[in-house]
Amino acid sequence: GVYPLGMRQSPVVNRITRGRHPDGWEVQDVPERTFIMIHPGNWIENSDGCILVGREAIIHDNRLMITDSQKTFDALMDAMGTRQDWDIDIRAFQAAYP
């Protein structure tokens, strides 16, 4: 669905970005869910239900890994700027191989 994003202070984002970003974007108005943050992370255990950003998803040591997460998050935060009225369109996707 399409959900609004709101900027909020996040100890998690602050910690993960080593203080570069004390605030982060939260996906809001999701039924039965709260505190869905967009933040850097390389492994599924870094997400805890949040959205991880990165350059690509690869298989590393037989596990799914997100690459260049910190750089990608910094670029995302720069691109989103100070505007406060963003929406995010989240769609289910399953990769298919030829």
C-alpha positions in Angstrom: 0.0 0.0 0.0 0.9 3.7 0.0 1.9 5.0 3.4 3.0 8.4 4.7 6.5 8.9 5.9 7.3 11.1 8.9 10.6 12.3 10.2 11.3 11.4 13.8 14.2 11.2 16.2 15.4 7.6 16.3 18.1 6.3 18.7 18.5 3.3 16.3 19.1 5.5 13.2 21.4 7.7 15.3 23.4 4.7 16.5 23.6 2.9 13.2 24.8 6.0 11.3 27.3 6.8 14.1 25.5 10.2 14.8 25.4 11.4 11.2 21.6 11.2 11.3 19.8 11.6 14.6 16.5 11.6 12.8 15.1 9.1 10.3 12.0 8.4 8.2 9.3 6.3 9.8 6.6 4.5 7.7 3.3 5.6 9.4 -0.3 4.5 9.6 0.5 0.8 8.9 -2.3 -1.3 10.5 -1.1 -3.2 13.7 2.6 -1.9 13.2 4.6 0.9 14.7 8.2 2.3 14.5 8.9 1.0 10.9 12.1 2.9 10.2 14.1 3.2 7.1 17.8 2.8 8.0 21.1 1.2 7.0 21.8 -2.5 7.6 23.4 -5.4 5.8 21.6 -8.4 7.1 18.0 -9.5 7.8 18.7 -9.5 11.6 19.5 -5.7 11.2 16.0 -5.0 10.2 13.7 -6.1 13.1 10.8 -5.3 10.8 12.3 -2.1 9.4 13.3 -1.2 5.8 16.9 -1.6 4.9 18.4 0.4 2.0 21.4 -0.4 -0.1 22.8 -0.6 -3.6 22.0 -4.3 -4.2 21.0 -7.5 -2.6 23.5 -10.4 -3.0 24.1 -13.8 -1.6 27.1 -13.8 0.7 28.1 -16.9 2.8 24.7 -18.4 1.8 22.8 -15.5 3.2 21.1 -12.5 1.7 23.1 -9.3 2.1 22.4 -5.7 1.3 25.5 -3.8 0.0 26.7 -0.2 0.5 23.9 0.4 3.0 25.5 3.4 4.8 26.4 5.3 1.6 23.0 4.6 0.1 21.2 5.8 3.3 23.3 9.0 3.3 22.4 9.6 -0.3 18.7 8.9 0.4 18.6 11.3 3.3 20.3 14.0 1.1 17.9 13.4 -1.7 14.8 13.6 0.5 16.1 16.9 2.0 14.0 18.9 4.4 10.6 18.2 2.7 8.2 16.7 5.3 5.4 15.2 3.1 6.7 12.0 1.5 4.7 8.9 0.8 6.1 5.4 0.2 4.5 2.8 -2.1 5.3 -0.7 -0.7 4.6 -3.6 -3.0 5.2 -7.4 -2.6 7.7 -8.7 -5.0 9.1 -12.1 -5.5 12.1 -12.5 -7.7 11.7 -14.8 -10.7 14.6 -16.3 -12.5 14.5 -17.3 -16.2 
